[in-house]
Amino acid sequence: CTNCGIEIGRKVAYCPFCGTQLAPEEESKVENSNVQE
């Protein structure tokens, strides 16, 4: 999960731990920006 950092499957619509919605496209953008930071 991009919010809480727990590793979960990309097939889920939201993180079961923190409830963050996981949209595949947005998730990729978030990961890229995190890497740059």
Long-range contacts (C-beta under 8 A, 24 or more apart in sequence): 2-27, 2-30, 2-31, 2-34
